[in-house]
Amino acid sequence: MSKALYTEENIRSLNWREHIRMRPGMYIGKLGDGSSPDDGIYILLKEVIDNSIDEFVMGEGKLIDIELDKDRVSIRDYGRGIPLGKVIEVVSKMNTGGKYDTKAFKKAVGLNGVGTKAVNALSSSFNVKSARDNKLKSVYFEYGNLINDNPIETSEKESGTEVDFIPDKKIFKNYKFRLEYVEKMVKNYVYLNPGLVINLNGNKFSSKNGLKDLLEDQTNSEDIRYPIIHLSGNDIEVALTHSKSQYSEQYYSFVNGQHTTQGGTHHSAFREAIVKTVRDHFGKNYDSSDIRKSIIAAISIKVMEPIFESQTKTKLGSTEMGGKMPSVRVYINEFMGTELDNFLHKNPNVAEVLLEKIIQAEKERKELSGIRKIARERAKKASLHNKKLRDCRVHLTDLNKDQRLDSTIFITEGDSASGSITKSRNVNTQAVFSLRGKPLNTYGMSKKIVYENEEFNLLQAALNIEENIENLRYNNIVIATDADVDGMHIRLLLITFFIQFFPELIKDGHLYILQTPLFRVRDKKETFYCYSEKEKADALTKLGRKAEITRFKGLGEISPGEFKFFIGDQMRLEPIMFDKEITAEKLLEFYMGKNTPKRQEFIIKNLKIELNIENNL
């Protein structure tokens, strides 16, 4: 075997633009197509908005205008504006920005001088305008290359910065912005910054009660055990309650206005502080899992020069608050130990409900302990024989942390379908779990059934969510079933399982349906995979009526060679989303309860693709 040459010619120096475009994952995490809330196009959006938020935090500019028009984004704030002589450097020179100066920006999110440079380099069109002191500076880039450097001109525009960009379709393939995800991002910004108004496509968002508003938006009043506890102090704010329906813990954590979706030191300290305060208040050493079971809580802290574990800032690594303040852990524990304990003393009715919940959780845990032990043993034996799960290497090696954002498990039914996906998948990041026949309808059943039913016991073991979703092994859970009536039924049964026992997986955006093509249209030169009748008609228009049409009746009919296109860069995922206006119980009753004319009418009206498939079989 010949050795690869390693000489001076192999040494390369990349400029800022080349490095970002070659290694985008270092700067924005996974690329994606917009079907997941942590896809790169939303990180681009966030990086620009963060700068506008930092202006608000510094007391400059209470309004942010955001326009989202298909693939184009425009963000306008009314802050101080970028100093006119430094506009080009701020958006195109690495390690350049005002946030190295803590006098100009205290407790800001963006500290590394990278954000807008990444947006610039990864956009086919990037235009920046800065207005201040009755003057305007405008610059225009394409793919990170400066195209127009317009001279400073006199202007009556209100001070502030406007950024207009289009993500590069060569990098973000087949992407589209989902307004639901952008709205959620915008809501988080206003919850964390009471007094701020964000205008998104003409809809105005604002908040008066901070994290209390966040939890009210994420829950249904019928599903909480007691009114939301809302506490705030210097550089800290928390809100918490307990759910009636969900089993696991659910948290929203923030640092300097940044949503730390992967938690960090503040998140760990918050969970610890809740347990310690409750134990001290009731004077009994309750199990931590019984205290935190079904909790829904949020925490926001402000830290001087925070250290995050990646450029996407999803996990806090800092242990110190900064300045002369105590550590993050001590500060949160002291705050909760005082404020939460005082609240429970002043509100004995809430304390009584909380105590009842803890005792109920303790009773359920003890009842399930024996069943869980047997279930774990069964799951361990099944794992040894590798009958159900074909895992991916991201859990077995020290791959790039950002690859964990791409970690995906496909839940499929039947040997042929699972075989095709297994042969086609990316073994680094994609796993396959194979069902045997239709799963059980778990509607109305207790958690006990999850451990007693082999399929669901092994599934939750594969996902590593037996206790809570904190240790979820895959960022994306994808239901991959045939696009026919049986496949739709399996989807509903699986969705029922997740809604019944793990609704927070859906709320946090982890559950998807895999979209697979219904038709293949091809001639001797070109092949089109079509996901609808319209796409088939468009393909026939391009290729002519003599083109060959193949109707895919099931996943097993698609060869591994073709399947790799549908679970690779071209993969189409449809996220499963909750509507907060309806509780999980009502949703389950509607879909999986007794047959009703309303449900039949809903299916006929909204599931036309499945009906068309059934008619064409």
N, C-alpha and C positions, 0 to 999 in steps of 0.2 A: 504494500500500500504506500503510495507516494505521499511525502509530507507536504503540507501547504506552505508556501513561501511566506516569510514574515520579514519584510524589509522596510526601508524608509518610505517606500511607495504605499505601504499599507496604512501609514499614519495619516489621518485626516483631521483637519480642524473645521468644524462647522460653525457658521454664523448663527445668530439667535433664531432666525427664521427657519433655516434648514434643520436645526436640531428639534424645534417644536414640531415641524411637519414630519420628521422622521420618527420621532418618539412621542406622539401626542398623548399616549397613555400616562406618561410621567406628569403631564400638566392637567389633564381633564379626566383621568380615569378611563373607563371604557367608552368606545365610540357609540355603538348602538344606532337605532333608527328612530328614536323618540318614543318607543313603546314602553320604556322603563323610566321612572322619574330620575334615576341617576345616570341616564345617558348623557353623552358629551354635549349635545346641543343645549341642554338645560344648564350645564356647567358654564358654557359660554355666556349664556344669559345671566347667570348668577354672578359671574366675575364682573360684569359691567354694572349690574344693579348694586353690588357690594360697595362700589365706589360712591354711588349716589347715597347709599345708606350712611356711609361714613361721614358724608357732608351733613346729613340730618343730625347725626349723633353729635357733631361739633356745633350744632345750633344754626346751621346754614341750609335753608331750603326745606320746606315742609311738604312739598309736592313732587311726585315723580310721575311722568307720563310714559306709558309703555304702549307701543303699537305693534301688534303681531299680525302680519299679513302674509299668510302661506309660509314662504321661506325667508321673508325679510323681517328683521327686528329693528325697532327704533326705540331708544331709551333717552329721555330728556329729564334732567334734574334742574333745580333752580338754586344750586349752591354757589360756591365761590368761583367756579370755573377753573380749568387748568391754566396756570400762568402761561400767557400767550407765547412767550419765547421758548417754552419747553414742551409744547404739545407733541411734536414729533418724537422727542426723546421719551416721553412718558408712555407712548403707545408702541414704541419700536426699539427701545434700548433696554436690554435686560438689566435687572437690579437698579432700576431708576424709578423714583417715585417720591411723593411727599411723606410717606408713612414711615420713613426712616427717622423723621424728625417728630419726636413725640410731643413737641410743643404745638405742631400743626394738626396732628392726629393722635388723640389719646384713646387707648382701648379700641383700636380699629381692627377690622378683620384682615384686610390685605396688608401684609407686612413684608412680603418678599419682592415686591416690584415686578411681578410676573403676570398677573391676571389679564390685563387688556392686551399685553403682547401676545399671549396665547390666542386670544380672540382674533386679533389682527392676522396672525400667521395662518390660522385655520379658517379664514373667511375669504371667499372669492371677491367680496366687495366689503370695504371697511372705511367708513367716513366718520371723521370726528370734527365737531365744531365746538369751540370754546368762546363764550361771551363773558366779558368783564370790563368794567370801566368804560362802557360805551364803545367797545372795540370787539371785533370778531376775528378769530383765526380758524381757518378750515384746512384740513388735509385729507387726502384720499389715497387709499392703498388697495392693491389687488394681490391676493395670495401673500401678503406681507411685504410686497414691493411698493415703495412710494411712487405714486403716479402723478399726483398734483399737490404741490406745496404752495397754496394760495397766500398772497401777501396779507398782512393784517389790514383790515378795513374798518371804517367807522360804522357803527351799528347801534340801533335803538333796542336791540333784543335784550330781554331781561337776562341777568347774569346766570351762568350755569353751563353745563356740558351736555351735548347731544351726541350719541353714538348710534350709527346706523350700520348694520352689517348683515351679510348673507353667508351662512355657513357653507364651506366648500363641499360641493356634492361629490367631489372625487374622494373625499375622506369620509364624509357622513353620507353613506349610500342609502337611497330610498327613504330618507328621513322625512318626518313631518312633526311639527310641534302639536302636542295635545294640550288643548286649552285647560283641561282639568288639572294637569300637572303644573302649568304655569300659574293658575289661580291659587293652587295650594301653596306654591312658593311665595306668591304675593301676600297671601293671608298670613303666612308665618312672619314675613317682614313687618306687617302692620301690628301683629300681636306683640311683637318684641319692641315696637317703637310707637307707643301710644302718642297720638298727635300727628303722626305721619299719614298722608293721604297718597295712595297709589291709584292712578287712573289707568286701568288696563282695557284697551279697546272700548273706551267710553264708559266702562263700569268702575265706579269708585269704591275702594276698599279702605277701611280705617278701623281703629279699635280704641275703646275707652278703658277696658278692663284687662288688657294684656293677656297673660296666660290663661286666665279664667275664660276669656272669650275663645281661646284655642281649644280648651277641653270641651266647652259647650258646643263648638263646631264639630268636634270629633266624636261626640257621644249623643245619645238620645236621652232626653230627660226621664223617659220611662225605664231606662236601662241602668240608672245609677242608684246605688244604695242610700246615699246621703248627698246633700248639696255640696258642690265643689268647694274645697278648702283653698283659699287664696291668700298667700303670705308674701310680703316683700320687705326688703331692707336695702342697705347700701350695697350696690353691685350684685344683688341676688333677688330672684323672684321665683316662687314655686306655686304650683297648683296640683291638687290631687283629689281623687275619689276612688271608689271601688265599683266595679261593674257587677250586675246581677247575672249576666249571661256568659261572659268569657271566663276562661280558666287561667290563662297565662298573664304575665305582667306586660304592660305596655307603657313605654316612656317616650317623651319628646325632650331632647336636651339641646341646649344652645349655649354658645360662647361668643360674646361680642356680636350677637345677631346672626351668627353662623349656625345652621342646623347641623349638629354633629350626629349624623345618622348612625355612626358606629360607636357612639358613646365616648368613653375616655375617663380620665381621672375624676372629673366632676360627676359623671354619671354613676360611677362606682361608689363615690362618697355619698351621693344622694340616697342610693339604695341602702347603704349601710346606716345612714343617719335616720331613715324612716324606721328601721327595725329597732335601733337602740332607743329612740325616743318613745316608741310604743311600749317596748319592754319596761322602760323606766316609769312610764306613766301608770301602767297597770300593775307594776311590781311583780311581774312574772316573766320567766324566761321562755316565752313562746318561740316555737320554731320559726325561723326567718321566712320559710316558704309559706307558712300559714298566714303570716302578717301581710306578705306582698302578693299573695295569690289574688288574681283578678284586679290588681291595682291599675289605674290609669293616671299617669302623673307627668308633669312637665317641670323642667328647671331651666333657668337662664342665669348665667353669671357673666360678669365682666372682668377681664383679666388684662393686666398690663403686658404687652408683647407676648401673646400666647404662642405656644409651640404646638403645632399640629403634626400628625404622623405622615401626612402627604400633602401635596399641593392642593388637592381637592378639599382639604380641611374637614374631613368627616369624622376625625377622632382626635380628641385633645390629649396631648402628651404632657402638658405643663403640670407641675406639682405645686407651683407657687402662684399666689394671686398677684404678686408684684408689689413694689414699694415696701412699706413697713408692715403690710398686712400678713396674717398667718398663712399657712399652707392652704391649698384648696380643700383638702380633707378636713382640716381642723375648722376652717371657716364655715363650711357647710354643716358640719356636725354641731358646732356651737349655735348656729342660726336655727337649725331644726330643733335642737334640744331646748331652746328657749321659746321660739315662736309657735311651733306645733304643739308643744306641751301646754303652753298658755291657752291656745285655742281649744284644746280638748277639755281643759278645766272650765273654761267659760261656756262651752257648748256640751254639756253632759249627755244630751240626747244623741249627738253625733258620736261621742265616745262609746255610748251604749250600743249603737248600731255597728260600730267598728269592732267592738268586742264580740258581738254575736257572730259577725262574719269570720273572725279569727277562730272561734270555737267550732263553727261549722266546717271551716277548712281543715281544722285539726282532725275532726271526726272523719271526714271524707278521706283524708290522707291515710289514716290508720286502717280504714276499711279497704283501701286500695293497695296497701303496702304488700300484702301477700300476693295479690294478683300481679302487681308490677314486677315482683321478683321472678315469678314464673315466666311472665311475658318477656323479660329481659333475657332470660336463659334461652327461650325459644328463638328470639331475634338473633342472639349471639350464634346459636347453632346454625341457623339459616344463613347467616352472614359467612360463616366458615365454609359452607357448601356453595356459597355464591349463586344461589338459585334465582334470586329476585333482582339483585342490584349489580349493575356493572358500573363501578365507581369511576371517578376521574382523578387525574394525578394531582390536581391542585391541592388536594387534602393530604397527599402522600409525599410531596416534595416541597422545597422552599422556593416555589415559583414567585414571581413578582406579586406583591400584595394586590395590585390593581386587577390581576387576573381573577381574584376572588369575586370581583364585581361581575365578571362574566360567567361565574360558576352556575351551571344549569343542570337541573334534573328533569328528564322527560318521563312522564308517567304514561305508559302505553298499555294496550291490551292485545294479547295474542302473540304467538311466537314469531310469525312472519313480520309483523310491524316492528316489534322490538328488535328483531334480527337486522332489519334494514337500517334502523336508526343506530344500532350498535356498530355496524360496519361503516356507517357514514360519518359518525360523530367526530368531534375534536376530542381526543382522549385526554387532553390536558384539562379541559374545563367543562366537558359535557358528560353527564352520567345518565344511565337508563334504568328505570324501575319497571318491571314487567308485572302487570296484573294477570290474575287467572280468572277469566270470566268477568261478569258484572259484579261490582262491589256491593256491599250491603247498604240498604237505605237506613241511615243512622238518625233520621229525623225523630226527635222526641226521646232519643235514648241517652243514657248517662255515660259519663267518661269510662265507666267500667267496660262497656262494650268494645272500646278501642283496644283494650289490652286482651280481651277474650277473642276478638276476631283476628285471625291470622294475617289477613291482607293488610288491615289498618295498623295492626301492631308493628308489622315489619316496615310499613311505610313511614310511620312516625319515628321508628328507630333509624331508618335510612336518612330521614331529614334531621334527626337528632333534636327532636322537639318534645321528648317525653315529659320533661319538667316545665320548660318554657321555651320561647322562641329566641332567647338570647344567643343560643349556640347553633342556630340554624346553619346547616352545612352548605346550603346552596342559595345563592341570591335570587335565582329565578326558578320557580316551580312551574313547569309547563305541562299542561294536560294535552297529550297527543293521541287523539282518537279519530276513527274514521268519520268522514263528513256525511254520515247517513243517520237514520233514525236511532239505530242501536248506539252509534257513537255519541249522539246527542244525549241519550239517556245516561250513558256512562259519565259524560261530562257533568250532568246534573247531580248524579250520585256523589261524585268526587267533590264538587263544589259544596254540596250539602254537608259532607264530612268536614270540610274546612270552615264553613260558616258555623256549624254546630259547635266545634271544639277549638278551632284556631282562627277566629275572625280577624285577629290582629295581623295575620299573614296577608290577608286581603287588604286591610286598611293601610298596611305599610307598603303595598304595591309589589308583592312577591309572586302572585298567582296569575298565570296567563293561559290562554288557549293557543295552540299552534295552528296557524292557518296553513293549509296545504292546498296545492292546486287541484282543481276539479278536472281540468283538461290540459292535454298537450297538443299544440297545433304546430306542425312543422312541414317543411319541404326539404329539398336536398341541401339547401344552404343555411336556413335559419330554423330555430326552434323557439317557440314561445310557450311558457307555462302560465296558464290562465286560472285565476281564482274566482271568476264570475262569468256569467253569460256575456256581459258587456266586454270583458277582456277577450273572450273568445271571438266575439264579433269583430273587435278591433284587429285581432291577429289575422283573421280571415281576410279583412280588408287589405292588410299589408301583403299577405302571401298569395291571395287569390283563392278562389273556391275549390281548386284542385288540391289544396293542402290536406295532409293526413291529420285526422282528429282522433285522439285517444281519450276516452272517458275513464278517469281513475275512480274506481268504486271503493277502494280501500287503501290504507297505507301500505299494506303488504304487497300490493301490485306495483308499487314504485320501486324500481331497482336501487340498490345502494349507491350506484354511480350517479343516479339522478337525485337521490334523496339528499346528498351532500349540499346541493344548491339551496335546499329549503330549510336547512338547519345551520347554514353558514352565514356568509355576509348578506345573503338575500333573504334571511329568515324573517317571516312576518309573524309577530305576536300580537294578540289582542288581550289587553289587560282586563282582569276581572275587577270591577270597582264597586264600592258600597255607596249607597245613597243614605246620608245620615238621617233623612226624614223617616226612614222605615227601620224598625228594629230587626235584629237578626231573627228573632222568634217569628215575627210577622212575615219576613221574607221566606223563611223555611216553610211556614204554614201554607203560604201561597203556592210555592213550587212543589212541595213534597207531601202536603197534607191530602185530604180527600179531594177527589176530582171535582172541579167546579166549572160552571160555564164561563166565569171570568178568566180562569187560567187558560181554558181552551181558546177563548177569544184572543188572549194575549199571545199565545203561541202562533196562532194562525196569522195574526197581524205582524209579529216581529221576527219570526223565524222562517222567512220566506225561502232562504237558501236551502234549509233542511227539507222543506216541503217540495221544492223543485227537484231536489235529489231523489226524494222518495218517488216522485212521479216519473222520474227518468230511469228508475231501476228496471 
